[in-house]
Each structure stands twice: as structure tokens, then as C-alpha cells.
């Protein structure tokens, strides 16, 4: 299945469309809140990117919390339109791009990529592009479904190319010369342990998406730093 076969619509079943952060499920904002916490020590002004940003709620959260200018990128024209109508600000720019695309080298102080790499067929190239675009000392917060818990062969999401094990992500970081700061796990779905199939989402549980360092979950988050 190629790029043109992918469903980027707002009503594809994969996207969140809340027009206010208060309407979002806990798991949707937990990883952005983690990013905000680990980036809070950086002195401004900062340049940050959110790849892929969806309708922009996480981009908005970071732009409101950090001394930064944010660039939110997504493949859906509908999502970018929604972002521009609801989450744009003086320190936020949204744009539509399909991967592969280019980014300037050594440009961003940090990049956040939440539940995105699984949507990209060339995952290694996508990861490498973000490393390329980080300034020396820049930080990358990235998350994806864990194939050890949510096996894509048993849960054939039409929007996903690949789920990643913890070891695969650690190897990605090592191959691209990054320093691992920490990795965390969270559970955002209910998985039948016998069949390995996702039974339902667990999105609106108050514990959904809660991040725990060193824990295997259905979703893993990794915090890397590029060497100076």
C-alpha cells in the first residue's frame, strides 16, 4: 500500500479532532506534557517542531508552555486547516507536508513526534531527517506503538506501516548517534493477552497514557539528545 492509498481524512478513525485541549483524552496529552517537562530547562528563544501534529493541539500546548516558536507539520490538509482555525498563534506556524520532505540542517532546538513514525513507510529515513534537523545538543521526543504488545500482524491498522520494539528504537537512536536520556511505557488500549488483539481503546480512563520509565507498554516514548 502506497502513500496515495493512505487515508489522511479527519474521519479516518485514527485522528483526534477536539477543538479544545480539555476535550482530549488523557493519553493524547500525556506525551506532550512529558515533552513540556523535559524541555522546560531550555532557555529561550527556542525553535521547535511537531511532526506530525494532527490538528495542532500538542503544538499549541508546547507553544503556550515554552519560550519557543513552533512549526507543526502534518500530511492532512483537513487537519492543518483545523489547526489554523483553532490553534494558531503568533509563535505557531502550521504546514502540510507528505514524507519524504526536507528540513533545514541543525535548525531546531527540539522536535516532538508523537505517534507518527508508524505512519511512515521509510521509518529510518524519517528518523534520520529529524536528527539531521536538530541543532547540536537538540532534543527529540518520539513515541510509537510497541509491536511486542500490539502486533501489527494481529491488529492490521490501515494507517500503520510498522510498530516498533523497544530494542528497535534504541538501535535507531544508536545508529544515528543520539544519546538516550530515558524511555517510558504507557497503556492506551486494552489488549487480549491470549489473542494479542486490541479489544478496545482505553483512552478516557484517568490512567490512560500514564508514562512510567523503563516499563513495557502498548505505546513507548523515547527521549534522545543529539551530541553537542
C-alpha positions as CSV (number, residue, x, y, z in Angstrom):
1,X,0.0,0.0,0.0
2,X,1.5,3.3,-1.1
3,X,1.1,6.9,0.0
4,X,-1.8,7.6,-2.2
5,X,-3.7,4.7,-0.6
6,X,-3.3,6.1,2.9
7,X,-6.3,7.7,4.5
8,X,-5.5,11.2,5.8
9,X,-9.1,12.3,6.3
10,X,-10.2,13.7,9.7
11,X,-12.9,11.0,9.9
12,X,-10.5,8.1,9.0
13,X,-10.9,6.7,12.5
14,X,-7.3,7.4,13.5
15,X,-7.4,11.1,14.2
16,X,-8.4,13.2,17.2
17,X,-10.4,16.3,16.3
18,X,-11.1,18.0,19.6
19,X,-11.2,21.8,19.3
20,X,-10.1,22.4,22.9
21,X,-7.4,20.6,24.9
22,X,-9.9,20.0,27.7
23,X,-11.9,17.7,25.4
24,X,-8.9,15.4,24.7
25,X,-8.5,12.0,26.3
26,X,-5.6,11.8,28.9
27,X,-3.4,9.6,26.7
28,X,-3.5,12.3,23.9
29,X,-1.8,14.9,26.0
30,X,0.3,12.8,28.4
31,X,3.3,12.6,26.0
32,X,3.1,16.3,25.1
33,X,3.1,17.0,28.9
34,X,6.2,14.8,29.3
35,X,7.8,16.8,26.4
36,X,7.0,20.0,28.1
37,X,8.5,18.8,31.4
38,X,11.8,17.6,29.9
39,X,12.2,20.7,27.7
40,X,11.4,23.2,30.5
41,X,15.1,23.7,31.4
42,X,16.0,25.1,27.9
43,X,16.5,28.8,27.8
44,X,14.6,30.7,25.1
45,X,14.1,31.7,22.4
46,X,13.7,28.2,21.0
47,X,12.7,26.7,17.7
48,X,10.6,23.6,17.9
49,X,8.8,21.2,15.5
50,X,5.9,18.9,16.0
51,X,6.0,16.2,13.3
52,X,3.2,15.0,12.7
53,X,1.0,17.4,14.6
54,X,-2.6,16.3,13.7
55,X,-5.0,19.2,14.3
56,X,-2.4,21.0,16.3
57,X,-3.4,20.6,20.0
58,X,0.0,19.4,21.1
59,X,1.8,22.1,19.1
60,X,-0.4,24.6,20.8
61,X,0.3,23.2,24.3
62,X,4.1,23.4,23.8
63,X,3.9,26.9,22.2
64,X,1.9,28.1,25.3
65,X,4.3,26.5,27.8
66,X,7.8,27.1,26.4
67,X,9.7,30.2,25.2
68,X,9.6,28.9,21.6
69,X,8.3,29.3,18.1
70,X,6.6,26.1,17.0
71,X,6.3,24.6,13.4
72,X,3.6,22.0,13.2
73,X,3.7,19.7,10.2
74,X,1.0,17.1,9.1
75,X,0.1,15.2,6.0
76,X,-3.6,16.0,6.2
77,X,-4.9,19.2,4.6
78,X,-8.0,19.0,6.7
79,X,-6.0,18.7,9.9
80,X,-3.9,21.7,9.0
81,X,-7.0,23.7,8.2
82,X,-8.4,22.8,11.6
83,X,-5.2,23.7,13.3
84,X,-5.1,27.1,11.6
85,X,-8.6,27.8,12.7
86,X,-8.3,26.7,16.3
87,X,-4.7,26.6,17.5
88,X,-2.7,29.1,15.5
89,X,-0.9,31.9,17.4
90,X,1.9,34.4,16.8
91,X,4.5,31.8,17.7
92,X,3.0,28.9,15.8
93,X,3.1,28.0,12.1
94,X,1.3,25.0,10.6
95,X,2.0,23.5,7.2
96,X,1.1,20.4,5.2
97,X,3.8,18.1,4.0
98,X,3.9,14.4,2.9
99,X,7.0,12.5,3.8
100,X,9.6,12.4,2.2
101,X,10.2,16.1,2.6
102,X,13.3,18.1,3.6
103,X,14.1,20.1,6.7
104,X,17.0,22.5,7.2
105,X,20.1,21.0,8.9
106,X,20.9,21.9,12.5
107,X,17.8,24.1,12.8
108,X,15.6,23.0,15.7
109,X,16.3,23.1,19.4
110,X,13.8,20.3,19.8
111,X,11.5,18.0,17.8
112,X,8.4,16.2,19.1
113,X,7.0,13.3,17.0
114,X,4.1,11.7,18.8
115,X,2.6,8.5,17.3
116,X,3.9,9.4,13.8
117,X,6.7,7.2,12.7
118,X,4.4,4.2,12.4
119,X,2.6,6.0,9.6
120,X,5.8,6.3,7.5
121,X,7.0,3.6,5.2
122,X,10.6,4.7,5.3
123,X,10.8,4.9,9.1
124,X,14.6,5.0,9.3
125,X,14.8,7.9,6.8
126,X,12.1,9.8,8.7
127,X,14.0,9.3,12.0
128,X,17.3,10.4,10.3
129,X,15.7,13.5,8.9
130,X,14.7,14.6,12.4
131,X,18.2,14.0,13.7
132,X,19.6,16.0,10.7
133,X,17.3,18.9,11.5
134,X,18.2,19.1,15.2
135,X,20.9,21.5,16.4
136,X,23.9,20.1,18.2
137,X,22.5,19.4,21.7
138,X,19.0,19.3,20.4
139,X,16.4,17.0,21.8
140,X,14.0,14.5,20.3
141,X,10.9,13.1,22.0
142,X,9.3,10.4,19.9
143,X,6.7,7.7,20.5
144,X,5.1,4.8,18.7
145,X,3.1,1.6,19.3
146,X,5.1,-1.3,20.7
147,X,5.0,-4.3,18.5
148,X,5.7,-6.6,21.4
149,X,2.3,-5.7,22.8
150,X,0.3,-4.5,19.8
151,X,1.5,-6.8,16.9
152,X,0.6,-5.2,13.6
153,X,0.0,-8.6,12.0
154,X,-2.7,-9.3,14.6
155,X,-4.0,-5.7,14.5
156,X,-3.8,-4.6,10.9
157,X,-4.3,-0.9,11.3
158,X,-4.9,0.5,7.8
159,X,-3.0,3.7,8.7
160,X,0.2,2.0,10.0
161,X,3.3,0.6,8.2
162,X,5.3,-0.6,11.2
163,X,5.2,-0.9,15.0
164,X,8.5,-0.9,16.9
165,X,10.0,-2.8,19.7
166,X,12.0,-1.0,22.4
167,X,15.2,-2.6,21.1
168,X,14.4,-1.3,17.6
169,X,14.0,2.2,18.8
170,X,17.2,2.0,20.9
171,X,19.0,0.8,17.9
172,X,17.6,3.7,15.8
173,X,19.0,6.2,18.3
174,X,22.4,4.5,18.4
175,X,22.7,4.3,14.6
176,X,22.0,8.0,14.3
177,X,24.4,9.0,17.1
178,X,21.9,10.1,19.7
179,X,22.2,9.8,23.5
180,X,19.3,8.1,25.2
181,X,18.0,10.2,28.1
182,X,15.2,7.9,29.1
183,X,12.4,5.7,27.7
184,X,8.9,5.2,29.1
185,X,5.9,2.9,28.5
186,X,2.2,3.5,28.7
187,X,-1.0,1.7,28.1
188,X,-3.6,3.4,25.8
189,X,-5.6,0.3,24.7
190,X,-7.0,-2.9,26.2
191,X,-5.3,-6.0,24.6
192,X,-6.5,-9.5,24.9
193,X,-3.4,-11.4,26.3
194,X,-4.5,-14.7,24.7
195,X,-5.1,-13.4,21.1
196,X,-2.8,-10.4,21.2
197,X,-5.6,-8.4,19.6
198,X,-6.7,-4.9,20.8
199,X,-10.2,-5.3,22.4
200,X,-10.9,-1.6,22.7
201,X,-9.4,1.8,23.4
202,X,-8.7,2.8,26.9
203,X,-8.5,6.5,26.1
204,X,-10.7,8.1,28.6
205,X,-9.6,6.2,31.7
206,X,-7.8,8.7,34.0
207,X,-4.8,6.3,33.9
208,X,-4.7,6.0,30.1
209,X,-1.4,7.1,28.7
210,X,0.3,7.5,32.1
211,X,4.1,7.2,31.4
212,X,6.3,5.0,33.5
213,X,10.1,4.9,33.0
214,X,11.5,1.6,31.8
215,X,8.1,0.0,31.5
216,X,6.9,-2.1,28.6
217,X,3.5,-0.8,27.4
218,X,1.5,-0.8,24.3
219,X,3.0,2.6,23.5
220,X,6.6,3.6,24.1
221,X,8.1,7.1,24.3
222,X,11.8,7.8,23.9
223,X,13.7,10.9,24.8
224,X,17.0,11.4,22.9
225,X,19.6,14.2,22.7
226,X,21.9,15.0,19.8
227,X,25.6,15.4,20.8
228,X,27.0,18.9,21.0
